[in-house]
Amino acid sequence: MDGVIPATLPDAEWRQRPGLAQLASVLGAAAGEARFVGGAVRDTLLGLDAHDLDLATVHAPDAVIARLEAAGIKAVPTGIAHGTVTAVSSGTVVEVTTLRRDVSTDGRHAVVAYTDDWREDAARRDFTMNALYADPISGRIYDWFGGLADLAAGRVRFIGDPYQRIAEDHLRILRFFRFHARFGDDIDQDGLAACVARANDLMALSRERIAAELLKLLVARSATTVVALMQDTGIFRPILPEIDADGVARLRDVAEREAAAGVAPDAIRRLAALLPREAAESVGARLKLSNADRRRLTLATEGPGDEGPRGLAYRCGINIALDRLLLAGADVSSLADWVAPRMAVGGGDLVARGLNKGPLVARTLKRVESRWIVEGFPEAARTSVIADEEVVAALAEAR
């Protein structure tokens, strides 16, 4: 990722969003009392689209709320215990957080105190590239820990002692690999050594937090390379011991097939590739995935079926069909931009053709549907012929 990183924040779409200038003004940007921070600053410096907007301020949360409400800006105390207020200014949503320092941490939660020291707030963040602040008016970048140089070099580096950063929040182990998969080139060896040494700390985390980080990692730019490194160095062993070298190879294959087919990377599909088939259900439950995602995990390895890609997609839905086809190495080109049609014949049509209501109608409708799929989803006229033929056969069987 070697390149020149600007010393001031470039203009970007998000900087022109309605209400953002007013919000910064209300929080004292002109006096240096509010600055953009975090992902929006980092991504904009890299020329990437920014999504979530974060503003840091010297003002305490109650003062933030008072200032916003006095200016007619909606203030929602979404994380008030940790100093965060969600501001909605002319429809633009911004997380506003008071400058903080850690009082105590246990690897999962932190007790914080407020401060007016910008460097102290930066020092409690995880990586140098995430501790870059930008003046909302001038765009000047504030960088206390070499984040600009690390960003230019594609280097994900902990602020200060990696072991201390990990002790403060164990999730930073997974975040280190996720950010490296997204932004990194040569991995920071001090950070890697600390993550490997403290991998067992991951066992203290909630499975929901683990799942959220893992799923983001799996769709990052260098996911396959980084996952292989994590497996080789034992990072997964405390939390997902089911992952092995075979799973890493399957993940690489699926990622290559997605790219070749022009299919967007999908985290659940890639997790299914990474896991042994017999572990899908238990891992989905352990990670507390949604019912829909757990279903996808368990169905992903069931193969391409015998009705063709579109038949499979009609039966199971596009996502599950893509999962099964890509994991099986089957062609998915026929699903590009395909929308499942609706069969022109229903149960009422079969009754009108002479079948009595009940199980016979359901069985006959299934046969009509199967033939309709095999014939490539023909138009209404051909579907009607299929229905006539199947009704005649059903009446003959019923006699």
N, C-alpha and C positions, 0 to 999 in steps of 0.2 A: 504493500500500500504506500510505498515511498512516494512522497510528493510534498508540495508546499502548502502548508496550512496557513490561512490568512490570520493576521493578528487582530482583525476586527471582524465582527459578525457580518457575513454577507446578507444582502437583502434576500428575503424569501417570502413565499406566499403567506405563511402564517404570521409574519410580522405586520401584515396589512389587514389582519382580520378585524372586523368591527368591534369596537369597545376595548381593544387591547391597549391602545395608547392612553385612553382615559383611565383604565385600571392602573397602569404603571404610574400615571401622574398622581392619582389619588393616594397611592402607596409611597409617594415621595421619590420617584425615580430621579427627578431633577436635582435632588439633594443627595443622591447616592444611597438612598434608603431601600431600594428595590432593584433586583437584578434577575435576569433570566438565568437558569441553571439546568444542568442535567442533559437529558437526551436530546431536547430540541436544539441546544447549543452544539452539542457534539455532532449530531447528524447534519445540521446546517453547515458546519465547517467542512464536513466531508462531501457536501453537495448532494446529500440524501434528503428525501422527504421527511419532515418532522411531523409527529403526531401529537402526543401528549405534551402540554405546555406546563412548565413549572416556573414559579416566580418565588425567589427567596427575599425576605425582608427583615429589617431590624425590628419591626413593630411586633409587639406581643399579640397573640391571637385575639384577645378581646378588643385591642385597638384596631386590628385589621378589620374585624366585623363592624366596629363603630364607623370607621372611615368608609367602608364599602356601602353600608346602609345609608349613611349621610349623603352619598353620591348617587343613590338610587340603584346601586349594583347589588344583585342578589348574592347573599353570603350563606353558604351551607356548611355547618360545622362537621364535616365528614370525618376528620381525624383530629379533632380538637385536643384530645389527650396527648397527641404528639406534635401539636402545633400547626396542624394543617387545616386550612379553610378552603373550600371550593368556591371560587368566584365565577359568576355567570354574568358577563358584561356584554350586552347587546348580542347575546347568543353564543359568545365565545367563552369556552370553559377553560379555566386556569386553576391549577392547584397552587395555592399560596401558603408557604410554610415559613414560620419564624426561624431565624438562625438558631442553631442548637449545638449543644455539646453533650456528650454522653456522661452520665453520672455513674451508671452501672449497667452491665450487660451480662447475659447468661448464655449467649449463643443462639437464643431464639427471640428474646425480647430485650428492649433497652429502656432504661429510665433516663430521661433527658432533662436538661435545664436550658433555658433560653439565654442567648448571649447577643451582644452587638458586634462581635468579632467575626468578620468574614472568613479569615483564615482558619479560625477555630471550627467554624461550620464546615469548611472544605475538608478539614483534617479528619472528620468523622465519616466521610464518604468512602466508598469501596475502592474505586480505581481512579487513577489520575485523569483519564479521559472523561470521567463523569463528574469531575470537580472543577469544571470550567464555567465561569460566570460571565455574563455579557450585560453591559449597560444597555438598557432599553432604548436610550436616546442616541448615544454615540456609537453603540455597537462595540465599544472597547472590551477586549477579553481580559479577564483576571485569571491568572494561572499561577498558583503557589507551588505546585508540585511537579512541573514538567509535563503536564498533560498535552500541551500542543506538540511537543517533540515526540511523545509517545504516539499520539494520533497520526503524525506524519510517518512514523516508522511502522505503524501497524502493530503496536506493542501494548498488550493489556497488562498493566502493572498496578499492583496494590499500592495504596498510599502508605508509606512507612513500612512497618514490620508486617509481612504477610501473615505470620502466625498470630499476631495480635488482632489483625483485621478479621481473621477466620474465627478466633475465639469470641469476638464480639457478635458475629452472626455467621453461623455455620453454613447458611445457604450460599455464602460467598464462594464456597468451593465450586458449586455448580454454576454460579454466575461467572466465575473466572473462565470456565470452559465455554459457556454460552457466548460470552463476549469475544473470546478468542475465535470461536467458530464464525462469528459475524464480522469481526473487524481485524483479526490478527493475521500476522505473517509468521515470523519466528516467535515461538512461545517464550515468555519470560521464565527463565529457569528457576529463579528464586520463588516465584509464585507457584510454579509447578511442583517444586519440592515440598512446599508447605501444604499444598492441597493433597498430595500423596500421603504425607506424614499424618495428616489430620482427617483422612477420609472417613474414619469410623465416627467422627463427630456428626456425620450426616444422619446417623440413626436417631439422633435426638429431635430431628425435624418432623413436622407434620407431613403426612404423605401428600396432602393437597399442595403444599409449597414445592415439594420435590417434583410432583407431576407438572406443575405450571412451568418450572424451569426446564425440565426435560423436554417437554413438548415444544417449547420455543427453540431450544437447542437443535432439535431434530430437523428443523426446516431452515437453519442458518446456512450461510454460503458454504462453509467448509465442514458441514456436519459430519460427513462420513469419515473424514480424516481425524477429526477431534474425537468422535466416538471410539474409533479404533485406539487412539491414544489413551482414552479413559479406561477402556477395557484392558489394555496392556499393563497399565499402571495400577489397576485394582480399585479405581474410584467407584465402580459400580458394585463391588463385592458386598459392602455393608447394606445396600438398599435394594439392589436388583441382581442377586447372584445368578439368576437365570441367564443373563447375557454372557455369551461366549464368542469365540472367534468365528464360529459358523454364522451366528447372528449378525456379526459385523460384516461378513461377506454378503449375506442376504441383503442387508441394508444398502451396501454399495451397489449391488445389482439393481435393486428397486430404484435407487436414486438415478442411476444411469438410464433406466428404462423411462422414468418420468421425463427426464431431460430430452431423450430421443423422441418421445411422443408429444412433446410440448405440453405435458400435463404439469400443473403446479405442484410443487412439493407439498406433501400432506403429512402432518405429524402423526396421526393415528395409523395411517398406512405404514409409515416408516417404523413406528413402534412395533407393529405387527410383524414386520420383517425381522426386526431385531430380536424378537422373542421366539423361543421354541414353541411349536404349536400347542403343546400340552400345558404351557404356562400362561397362555393368553388370558384365560378366565380369571385365574387367581391373581395375576398381576393387575388386571383391570380393576378388580375389587380392592386390592391393596392400595392402589393409587387413588381410589375413590373417584374413578372416572364416571361420567354420566352413563346412564343406561344405554343410550344410543352409541356412545364410543366403545363401551364394553362389548356391545353386540358386534360392532365392526371388527374389533380385535379377534373375536372368536370365529367370525365368518371368513376372515381375510384369506385363510389358507385352504379353503375348501375347493379350490380349483376353478377352471373356466366354465364348467358345466357343459351341456351337450346341445344347447339351443342357440349357440352363437353369442357374440358379445352383446348385440342388441336385445336378444331374448333374455340374457342374464340381467341386463340393465332394466328391462321391463319388469322382471320378476322381483328384483332386489333393490332397485334404485341405482342411480349412476355411481354414487360414491362406493357402495359395496361392490358393484361390478368392477369398477376400476381397481379397487383393492385386490380382488381375486384374480383379475386378469394380469395385472402388473406383477403380483407375487408369483404367478405361474409362468411369467414370460410370454404371455399371449399378446396378440395384436389388439390394440385399442383404437386404431385409427378410425374405425367406423362409428365410434361414439363421439367424435369431435362435433360439437354443436348440435348433437342429436337430442331431440325432445321426444320422450315417449308418447306415442299416439294413444288415442282412446278407441277401443273396439266399438264398432257401430252396432253391435247386437248385444242385448241384455236378456236377463231372465224373462222379462215380460214378453219379449219378442218370441221366445221359445214356447211360452204358454199359448200365445196367439197362433202359433203354428200347430197346436194340437197336443202339447204335453200337459199332463196334470201337474199342478203345483206340488212341490216337494223335492225329495232327494234326487229324483230323476232329472229335474231341471238343472240342479246344481252340477250333477255329473256330466250332463250333456254340454252345459256351458263351459265346463273345464276342457272338454274335448274340442269344442269350437275354438276356444282361446289357444289351445296348444297348436292346432293346425294353422290358425291365423299367424302365430309367432313363427312357426316353421316356414311358412310361405312368405315371410318377410313383411308382415303387417299390411296386407293388401287393402285397397280402398273398399268402401261400403258395399259396392255391387258384388265383388268377389266374396266378401265376408258373409253376405246374405246367402250366396250359393253354398258356402261351407255350412252355414246354419241349417239350411234346408236338408242337406245330405246327412248331417248328424242327427237331426230330428227324425228323419226316416229310419235311420239305424236304431235310434233309441226306441221308437215305437215298435219296431220289429222285435227287439230284445224283450220288450215288456209283454209281448203277447204270449 
